Amino acid sequence: MKRFDLLIKNVKVIDGTGNPWYKSDVGIADGKIDYIGSIKDAEAATVIDGQDFVLSPGFIDEHAHSDLYMFNDSSIYPKIAQGITTDVSGNCGISCAPVSNEHFEYLKKYMSGLGAGINPPENWKDFTTFENYLNEINKLKLGPNVAFYVGQGTIRIAVMGFENRRATKEEMRRMKDLVREAMESGAVGMSTGLIYPPGVYTPKDELVELCKVVAEYGGVYASHIRNESYDVLNAVSEAIDIGRQAGTPVIISHHKVAGKRNWGKSVETLELIDRANREGIEVSLDQYPYKAGSSGLNATIPPEFHEGGTEKLVERLKDTDIRTRIKDIILDPERQWENMVLNCGFDGILVLTAKGAPDAEGKTVLEYAENEGMDVFDALFDILVATEGSASAAYFMMDDSDIEWIMQHPYTMVGTDGNLIVSGVSRHPRCIGTFPKVLGRYVREKKVLRLEEAIRKMTSLPSLKAGLKTKGLVKEGFDADLVIFNPDTVIDRADYVKPYLKNQGMEYVIVNGKIAVRCNKYTGAVSGKVIRVSR
């Protein structure tokens, strides 16, 4: 007689490959998928009736920002609640390690946009190596599994602070050593955030040299590219060429086309990606299914005014002459930079968090200015000064057609790009609703994707790209990271006003064989593990 820890009976299995579903029983033992098929004579500690439900591999959030949050709530429940069993953080050039004592305060300010309402780890200064960082994470009682990129921005800060110049040969040697240590410790690869200082200060050849180290370990280069609006074609081309020169696979992070005047360019960006893959350069992308992105409100300020870090930026914003210069640059359509004001308009920039300017929260910058009876630029600058540069915002800048076209591309993965929900702090609803939104709105309602193809984009494809060898498939011997959901009711409910509203239709979430969600309620299970990637 077969014996299992968990037996799921009579369920529709979507195995993650993209192939059609099939009906089966699934037996789980010792944290692994032990048997798939008809199970008639067996004992199990727990039996789940899967009738009318779908069982799939646990979802993999290939683009996450849980770095600081997990030190406050290591259950990372907003991820578990949407079926995510593996969270890959350290994206957009932003990771908690490696730290240098010399530039630690710069790193704290750099990561402040991820940390609203969150207490940073008390021993953060000790994360001088990626190994130390992962060892500290390993002490936490984790809800999902976690893996990490090392952030190029964090590495450059550790060596150079926020200086706007080329690295010296010695600085390049030190940065390459930090990348090598991170890769040997098990990083997925290296990420960049090339619209944010200090990533924006980094020339292409520096990135190529760092990526050559990543390539030695079979790692991935994941990039928030230099531009997602007027110059998106050149920005995608640069990322592809970095992969070509360094020999690394490339992931275009949260791929989008921003700004109404640029809508439709996704046809051309995807052609670039297809051409690169035909040439043998492995290029994929991830995406969240929302019209608005989210970032720090300070992303509205031209890059040169960030030099020296966030404190210097805030001091500059107190100077009326500098305010005038910034306003002139923002309004200049010929000035080439990622201009969030021109992309969105002040009526399309929604302030989410503004500690120090609470009246701005939940309002667009335009609404706040009108309520206060002030110039809209001064309203923007005042919010940044009052919050010491830490305010965050949602930026409404995408079009449905581009979203759907990108979503249908065979190399597109699903990712939240989300900070996590903290009580009393507004966040983008993608933090909790991304995966159910794809399943409910884009599969069931809009029929943009087949269900099996959507699951592939959430499971086996990100597993393959990140090097997670025993995840992403319903397959005997693989880790028992599984989701059971109702395909007829699964949907997101969170919005920008109430970003914490629970999803519907998520019946069970299983992490390493333990039930973390039962009937859409968290069980308290903490069976996640730190993943150290080894290729």
C-alpha positions as CSV (number, residue, x, y, z in Angstrom):
1,M,0.0,0.0,0.0
2,K,1.3,3.4,-1.0
3,R,1.7,6.0,1.8
4,F,1.8,9.7,1.3
5,D,1.9,12.8,3.4
6,L,-0.6,14.5,1.1
7,L,-2.9,13.0,-1.5
8,I,-4.7,15.1,-4.1
9,K,-7.5,13.2,-5.8
10,N,-9.3,13.6,-9.1
11,V,-7.8,17.0,-10.1
12,K,-7.1,18.6,-13.5
13,V,-3.4,18.7,-13.8
14,I,-1.7,21.5,-15.8
15,D,1.9,20.4,-15.6
16,G,3.7,23.7,-16.6
17,T,4.9,22.6,-20.0
18,G,2.1,24.3,-21.9
19,N,0.5,20.9,-22.8
20,P,-3.2,20.4,-22.3
21,W,-4.5,19.4,-18.9
22,Y,-5.2,15.9,-17.8
23,K,-7.1,14.3,-14.9
24,S,-5.1,12.5,-12.3
25,D,-4.3,11.9,-8.6
26,V,-1.1,13.3,-7.2
27,G,0.8,11.9,-4.2
28,I,3.3,13.9,-2.1
29,A,5.9,12.5,0.3
30,D,8.9,14.1,2.0
31,G,8.4,17.4,0.3
32,K,8.5,15.9,-3.2
33,I,5.9,14.9,-5.9
34,D,6.1,11.1,-5.3
35,Y,3.5,9.7,-7.7
36,I,1.2,11.0,-10.5
37,G,-1.5,8.7,-11.8
38,S,-4.5,6.8,-10.6
39,I,-4.1,6.0,-6.9
40,K,-6.6,3.5,-5.6
41,D,-5.0,1.9,-2.6
42,A,-3.1,4.4,-0.4
43,E,-2.9,6.0,3.0
44,A,-2.3,9.7,3.4
45,A,-2.2,12.0,6.4
46,T,-4.2,14.6,4.4
47,V,-6.5,14.1,1.4
48,I,-7.7,16.9,-0.8
49,D,-10.6,16.4,-3.2
50,G,-9.5,18.2,-6.4
51,Q,-12.8,17.8,-8.3
52,D,-13.5,21.0,-10.4
53,F,-10.1,22.4,-9.5
54,V,-6.9,22.8,-11.4
55,L,-3.5,21.8,-9.9
56,S,-0.4,23.4,-11.3
57,P,3.2,24.0,-10.3
58,G,3.7,26.7,-7.7
59,F,4.0,30.1,-9.4
60,I,7.5,31.6,-9.6
61,D,7.7,35.4,-9.2
62,E,10.7,36.0,-11.4
63,H,10.7,39.7,-10.7
64,A,10.2,40.5,-7.0
65,H,11.3,43.2,-4.5
66,S,10.7,41.4,-1.2
67,D,14.3,42.1,0.0
68,L,13.6,44.2,3.0
69,Y,10.0,43.0,3.7
70,M,11.0,39.5,4.6
71,F,13.0,40.7,7.6
72,N,9.7,42.1,9.0
73,D,7.3,39.3,7.9
74,S,9.1,36.3,6.6
75,S,5.9,34.6,5.7
76,I,5.8,37.0,2.8
77,Y,2.0,36.2,2.8
78,P,1.0,38.6,0.0
79,K,3.0,36.4,-2.3
80,I,1.8,33.0,-0.9
81,A,-1.8,34.4,-1.2
82,Q,-1.6,34.6,-5.0
83,G,0.0,31.2,-5.5
84,I,3.7,32.2,-5.5
85,T,5.8,29.5,-4.0
86,T,9.2,30.9,-5.1
87,D,10.1,34.6,-4.9
88,V,13.1,35.9,-6.9
89,S,14.2,39.3,-5.4
90,G,17.1,41.6,-5.9
91,N,15.8,43.1,-9.2
92,C,16.3,46.5,-10.8
93,G,19.9,46.8,-9.6
94,I,18.6,46.8,-6.0
95,S,19.8,44.2,-3.5
96,C,20.5,44.3,0.3
97,A,24.1,43.1,-0.2
98,P,27.0,43.5,-0.6
99,V,27.4,46.4,1.9
100,S,30.4,48.6,2.4
101,N,30.7,50.6,5.7
102,E,32.0,53.6,3.7
103,H,28.8,53.9,1.6
104,F,26.2,52.2,3.8
105,E,24.1,55.4,4.3
106,Y,23.9,55.7,0.5
107,L,22.6,52.2,0.2
108,K,19.9,52.8,2.9
109,K,18.7,55.9,0.9
110,Y,18.9,54.0,-2.4
111,M,16.6,51.3,-1.0
112,S,14.2,53.6,0.9
113,G,11.6,53.2,-1.8
114,L,11.3,49.5,-1.0
115,G,11.2,50.1,2.7
116,A,8.2,52.4,3.4
117,G,6.7,51.2,6.7
118,I,9.4,48.5,7.1
119,N,12.2,48.3,9.7
120,P,15.5,47.3,8.1
121,P,17.5,44.4,9.6
122,E,19.4,45.5,12.7
123,N,22.6,43.9,11.4
124,W,22.3,45.1,7.8
125,K,25.9,46.5,8.0
126,D,27.1,42.9,8.5
127,F,26.0,42.0,4.9
128,T,29.4,42.8,3.5
129,T,29.2,39.7,1.4
130,F,26.4,38.0,-0.4
131,E,27.1,34.8,1.5
132,N,26.6,36.7,4.8
133,Y,23.3,38.0,3.5
134,L,22.0,34.6,2.4
135,N,23.0,33.1,5.7
136,E,21.0,35.7,7.5
137,I,17.9,35.0,5.3
138,N,18.4,31.3,6.0
139,K,17.6,32.0,9.7
140,L,14.2,33.3,8.8
141,K,11.0,31.2,8.9
142,L,10.1,31.6,5.3
143,G,6.7,31.2,3.7
144,P,7.8,30.8,0.0
145,N,11.1,29.8,-1.3
146,V,13.4,32.7,-2.0
147,A,16.2,33.3,-4.5
148,F,18.1,36.5,-5.3
149,Y,19.9,38.5,-8.0
150,V,22.8,40.7,-6.9
151,G,22.1,44.3,-7.8
152,Q,24.6,46.2,-9.9
153,G,23.4,49.5,-8.2
154,T,24.2,48.0,-4.8
155,I,27.6,46.9,-6.0
156,R,28.5,50.2,-7.5
157,I,27.4,52.0,-4.3
158,A,29.6,49.7,-2.3
159,V,32.6,50.7,-4.3
160,M,31.9,54.2,-5.7
161,G,28.9,55.6,-3.8
162,F,26.8,57.8,-6.0
163,E,29.6,59.3,-8.1
164,N,28.7,60.1,-11.7
165,R,31.8,59.0,-13.5
166,R,33.4,56.0,-15.1
167,A,35.0,53.4,-12.8
168,T,38.7,53.2,-12.5
169,K,40.5,50.0,-13.2
170,E,40.8,49.3,-9.5
171,E,37.2,50.0,-8.9
172,M,36.2,47.7,-11.7
173,R,38.4,45.0,-10.2
174,R,36.6,45.4,-6.9
175,M,33.2,45.4,-8.4
176,K,34.0,42.2,-10.4
177,D,35.2,40.6,-7.2
178,L,31.8,41.4,-5.6
179,V,29.9,40.0,-8.5
180,R,32.0,36.8,-8.4
181,E,31.5,36.3,-4.7
182,A,27.7,36.7,-5.1
183,M,27.6,34.2,-8.0
184,E,29.7,31.7,-6.0
185,S,27.2,32.2,-3.1
186,G,24.3,31.2,-5.3
187,A,22.9,34.4,-6.9
188,V,20.6,33.9,-9.9
189,G,22.6,36.5,-11.8
190,M,23.0,40.3,-11.8
191,S,20.3,42.9,-12.2
192,T,20.4,46.5,-13.3
193,G,18.2,49.5,-12.8
194,L,19.4,51.8,-15.5
195,I,17.0,54.7,-15.0
196,Y,18.1,55.0,-11.3
197,P,21.3,56.4,-10.0
198,P,23.9,55.0,-9.8
199,G,22.8,52.6,-12.6
200,V,22.1,55.5,-14.9
201,Y,25.7,56.7,-14.5
202,T,27.1,53.3,-15.6
203,P,28.4,53.1,-19.2
204,K,27.6,50.0,-21.3
205,D,31.2,48.7,-21.3
206,E,31.2,48.5,-17.4
207,L,28.1,46.4,-17.6
208,V,29.6,44.1,-20.2
209,E,32.6,43.5,-18.0
210,L,30.5,42.7,-14.9
211,C,28.3,40.4,-17.0
212,K,31.3,38.5,-18.2
213,V,31.8,37.4,-14.6
214,V,28.1,36.4,-14.4
215,A,28.6,34.4,-17.6
216,E,31.4,32.4,-15.9
217,Y,28.8,30.9,-13.6
218,G,26.0,30.5,-16.1
219,G,24.0,33.3,-14.6
220,V,21.5,35.7,-16.0
221,Y,21.5,39.4,-16.8
222,A,18.2,41.0,-15.8
223,S,17.8,44.6,-16.7
224,H,15.4,47.5,-16.0
225,I,16.6,49.0,-19.3
226,R,17.7,52.7,-19.7
227,N,14.4,53.8,-21.3
228,E,10.9,52.4,-21.6
229,S,9.4,55.3,-23.6
230,Y,10.7,57.4,-26.5
231,D,14.0,55.5,-26.7
232,V,12.8,52.0,-25.8
233,L,14.1,50.4,-29.0
234,N,17.7,51.5,-28.4
235,A,17.4,50.5,-24.7
236,V,16.2,47.0,-25.6
237,S,19.0,46.8,-28.2
238,E,21.6,47.8,-25.6
239,A,20.5,45.0,-23.2
240,I,20.7,42.5,-26.0
241,D,24.1,43.7,-27.0
242,I,25.4,43.4,-23.4
243,G,24.2,39.8,-23.5
244,R,25.9,39.2,-26.9
245,Q,29.2,40.6,-25.8
246,A,29.2,39.0,-22.3
247,G,27.7,35.7,-23.2
248,T,24.9,35.9,-20.7
249,P,21.2,35.2,-21.2
250,V,19.2,38.5,-20.9
251,I,15.9,39.2,-19.3
252,I,14.2,42.5,-20.1
253,S,12.5,43.4,-16.8
254,H,8.8,44.4,-16.6
255,H,8.8,45.1,-20.3
256,K,6.5,47.9,-21.3
257,V,6.1,50.9,-23.6
258,A,5.5,54.0,-21.6
259,G,3.8,57.2,-22.7
260,K,0.9,57.7,-25.2
261,R,3.1,59.0,-28.0
262,N,5.1,55.7,-27.9
263,W,2.2,53.2,-27.7
264,G,2.5,50.5,-30.3
265,K,6.3,50.2,-30.2
266,S,6.0,46.8,-28.5
267,V,5.7,45.3,-32.0
268,E,9.2,46.5,-32.8
269,T,10.7,45.7,-29.4
270,L,9.4,42.1,-29.7
271,E,10.9,41.9,-33.2
272,L,14.3,42.8,-31.7
273,I,13.9,40.1,-29.1
274,D,12.9,37.5,-31.7
275,R,15.8,38.4,-33.9
276,A,18.2,38.1,-31.0
277,N,16.9,34.6,-30.2
278,R,17.3,33.5,-33.8
279,E,20.9,34.7,-33.6
280,G,21.5,32.5,-30.6
281,I,21.3,35.2,-27.9
282,E,18.9,34.0,-25.2
283,V,16.5,36.9,-24.5
284,S,13.3,36.7,-22.5
285,L,11.2,39.2,-20.6
286,D,8.8,39.6,-17.7
287,Q,5.7,41.6,-17.2
288,Y,3.0,42.7,-14.7
289,P,-0.6,43.1,-16.1
290,Y,-1.3,46.7,-15.1
291,K,-1.4,50.0,-16.9
292,A,0.5,51.7,-14.1
293,G,4.0,51.0,-13.0
294,S,5.4,52.1,-9.6
295,S,8.6,53.6,-8.4
296,G,10.0,56.3,-6.2
297,L,8.5,59.7,-6.7
298,N,12.1,60.9,-7.1
299,A,12.1,59.1,-10.5
300,T,10.5,62.3,-11.8
301,I,13.7,64.3,-11.3
302,P,16.5,64.3,-14.0
303,P,19.4,62.0,-13.2
304,E,22.1,64.7,-12.8
305,F,20.3,66.1,-9.7
306,H,20.6,62.8,-7.9
307,E,24.4,62.8,-7.9
308,G,25.8,62.4,-4.4
309,G,22.7,60.5,-3.2
310,T,19.2,61.2,-2.0
311,E,20.2,63.7,0.7
312,K,21.9,65.9,-1.9
313,L,18.9,65.7,-4.1
314,V,16.6,66.9,-1.3
315,E,18.9,69.8,-0.5
316,R,18.9,70.8,-4.2
317,L,15.1,70.8,-4.3
318,K,15.0,73.4,-1.6
319,D,16.7,75.9,-3.9
320,T,14.3,77.9,-6.1
321,D,16.8,78.4,-8.9
322,I,17.5,74.7,-9.1
323,R,13.7,74.0,-9.1
324,T,13.4,76.3,-12.1
325,R,16.2,74.4,-13.9
326,I,14.5,71.1,-13.2
327,K,11.2,72.3,-14.4
328,D,12.7,73.6,-17.6
329,I,14.4,70.2,-18.2
330,I,11.2,68.3,-17.5
331,L,9.2,70.5,-19.9
332,D,11.9,70.2,-22.7
333,P,10.7,67.5,-25.1
334,E,14.1,67.4,-26.8
335,R,15.9,66.5,-23.5
336,Q,16.6,62.7,-23.6
337,W,16.0,60.9,-20.3
338,E,13.2,58.7,-18.9
339,N,10.8,61.7,-18.3
340,M,8.0,60.3,-16.1
341,V,6.1,63.6,-16.1
342,L,5.9,63.7,-19.9
343,N,5.1,60.0,-20.0
344,C,2.2,60.2,-17.5
345,G,1.2,63.8,-16.9
346,F,0.8,65.0,-13.3
347,D,-2.7,63.6,-13.4
348,G,-1.2,60.2,-14.1
349,I,1.2,60.2,-11.1
350,L,-0.6,58.8,-8.0
351,V,1.2,59.3,-4.7
352,L,1.2,56.0,-2.8
353,T,3.4,56.6,0.2
354,A,4.5,60.0,1.5
355,K,5.7,59.8,5.1
356,G,6.0,63.5,6.0
357,A,3.3,64.6,3.6
358,P,0.3,62.4,4.5
359,D,-2.2,64.7,2.7
360,A,-0.6,63.7,-0.6
361,E,-1.2,60.0,-0.2
362,G,-3.9,58.6,-2.5
363,K,-3.9,61.7,-4.7
364,T,-2.4,62.5,-8.0
365,V,0.3,65.2,-7.9
366,L,-2.2,67.4,-9.8
367,E,-5.0,66.8,-7.3
368,Y,-2.6,67.5,-4.4
369,A,-1.5,70.8,-6.0
370,E,-5.1,71.9,-6.7
371,N,-6.1,71.1,-3.1
372,E,-3.2,73.1,-1.7
373,G,-3.6,75.9,-4.2
374,M,-0.1,75.7,-5.5
375,D,1.9,75.3,-8.7
376,V,2.1,71.6,-9.7
377,F,5.9,71.5,-9.9
378,D,6.2,73.1,-6.5
379,A,3.8,70.5,-5.2
380,L,6.0,67.7,-6.6
381,F,9.2,69.2,-5.1
382,D,7.5,69.9,-1.7
383,I,6.4,66.3,-1.4
384,L,9.9,65.1,-2.1
385,V,11.4,67.5,0.4
386,A,8.9,66.7,3.1
387,T,9.4,62.9,2.7
388,E,13.2,63.2,2.4
389,G,13.0,61.7,-1.1
390,S,11.3,58.5,0.1
391,A,7.8,59.0,-1.4
392,S,6.6,56.4,-3.9
393,A,4.1,56.6,-6.7
394,A,2.1,54.7,-9.3
395,Y,2.7,55.9,-12.8
396,F,-0.1,55.4,-15.3
397,M,1.6,55.2,-18.6
398,M,0.7,51.9,-20.5
399,D,-1.8,50.9,-23.1
400,D,-3.9,47.7,-23.2
401,S,-2.8,46.7,-26.7
402,D,0.9,46.8,-25.8
403,I,0.2,44.9,-22.5
404,E,-1.7,42.1,-24.4
405,W,0.8,41.9,-27.2
406,I,3.8,41.6,-24.8
407,M,1.8,39.1,-22.7
408,Q,1.3,36.8,-25.7
409,H,5.0,36.6,-26.6
410,P,6.3,33.1,-26.0
411,Y,9.3,34.3,-23.9
412,T,7.3,36.5,-21.6
413,M,7.1,35.5,-17.9
414,V,4.7,36.9,-15.2
415,G,6.3,38.9,-12.5
416,T,4.9,41.3,-9.8
417,D,7.7,43.9,-9.6
418,G,6.0,44.4,-6.3
419,N,7.0,45.7,-2.9
420,L,4.8,44.0,-0.2
421,I,1.7,45.2,1.5
422,V,2.4,46.8,4.9
423,S,-0.4,47.9,7.2
424,G,-1.2,51.5,6.8
425,V,1.0,51.9,3.7
426,S,-0.4,52.2,0.2
427,R,1.1,50.0,-2.5
428,H,0.5,49.0,-6.1
429,P,-2.1,46.2,-6.3
430,R,0.3,44.1,-8.2
431,C,1.9,43.2,-4.9
432,I,-1.0,40.8,-4.1
433,G,-3.1,40.5,-7.3
434,T,-0.7,39.9,-10.3
435,F,-1.0,36.2,-10.9
436,P,-4.8,35.9,-10.2
437,K,-5.3,38.9,-12.5
438,V,-3.6,37.1,-15.4
439,L,-5.7,33.9,-14.7
440,G,-9.0,35.7,-14.2
441,R,-9.0,38.7,-16.5
442,Y,-6.6,37.8,-19.3
443,V,-7.2,34.0,-19.5
444,R,-10.9,33.5,-18.5
445,E,-12.4,36.9,-19.4
446,K,-10.4,38.4,-22.2
447,K,-9.0,35.1,-23.6
448,V,-5.6,36.7,-24.4
449,L,-3.9,33.5,-23.3
450,R,-4.8,29.8,-23.0
451,L,-4.8,28.6,-19.4
452,E,-2.0,26.1,-20.1
453,E,0.2,28.8,-21.7
454,A,-0.4,31.2,-18.8
455,I,0.7,28.5,-16.4
456,R,3.9,27.9,-18.4
457,K,4.7,31.6,-18.2
458,M,4.3,31.4,-14.4
459,T,6.2,28.1,-13.8
460,S,8.5,26.2,-16.1
461,L,9.7,29.2,-18.1
462,P,10.9,31.3,-15.1
463,S,12.3,28.1,-13.5
464,L,14.3,27.4,-16.6
465,K,15.6,31.0,-16.8
466,A,16.6,31.2,-13.1
467,G,18.2,27.8,-13.0
468,L,15.7,26.3,-10.5
469,K,16.3,22.7,-11.5
470,T,13.6,20.9,-9.4
471,K,10.8,23.5,-9.7
472,G,8.3,24.6,-12.3
473,L,6.7,21.3,-13.3
474,V,4.2,18.8,-12.0
475,K,6.6,15.9,-12.3
476,E,7.6,13.0,-10.2
477,G,10.7,13.8,-8.2
478,F,10.2,17.5,-8.4
479,D,9.7,19.7,-5.3
480,A,6.1,19.7,-4.1
481,D,5.5,23.4,-4.7
482,L,1.9,23.4,-6.0
483,V,-1.2,25.6,-6.5
484,I,-4.8,24.4,-6.6
485,F,-7.2,27.0,-7.9
486,N,-10.7,27.3,-9.2
487,P,-10.4,28.3,-12.9
488,D,-14.0,29.6,-12.9
489,T,-13.7,32.0,-10.0
490,V,-10.0,32.9,-9.7
491,I,-9.6,36.7,-9.8
492,D,-7.8,39.7,-8.2
493,R,-9.7,42.2,-6.1
494,A,-7.0,44.6,-5.0
495,D,-6.9,48.2,-6.4
496,Y,-4.9,51.4,-5.9
497,V,-7.2,52.5,-3.0
498,K,-7.4,49.1,-1.3
499,P,-4.3,47.2,-2.4
500,Y,-4.7,44.6,0.4
501,L,-8.0,43.1,-0.8
502,K,-7.8,39.3,-1.0
503,N,-7.9,37.4,-4.3
504,Q,-10.6,34.8,-5.0
505,G,-10.4,31.3,-6.2
506,M,-7.0,30.4,-4.7
507,E,-7.9,27.2,-2.9
508,Y,-4.6,25.7,-1.8
509,V,-1.0,26.7,-2.0
510,I,1.6,24.0,-1.1
511,V,5.3,24.8,-0.4
512,N,7.7,21.9,-0.2
513,G,4.9,19.6,0.6
514,K,3.3,21.7,3.4
515,I,-0.1,23.4,3.0
516,A,0.5,27.2,3.3
517,V,-3.0,28.2,2.1
518,R,-6.1,26.2,2.6
519,C,-9.5,27.5,1.3
520,N,-7.9,30.9,0.6
521,K,-6.7,31.3,4.2
522,Y,-3.1,31.2,5.4
523,T,-2.3,28.2,7.6
524,G,0.9,29.6,9.2
525,A,3.1,27.1,7.5
526,V,6.7,28.3,7.0
527,S,8.3,25.7,4.8
528,G,10.1,27.9,2.3
529,K,13.8,27.6,1.7
530,V,16.7,29.8,0.5
531,I,17.7,28.7,-3.0
532,R,21.3,29.0,-3.9
533,V,21.5,28.5,-7.7
534,S,24.2,26.2,-9.0
535,R,24.4,25.6,-12.7
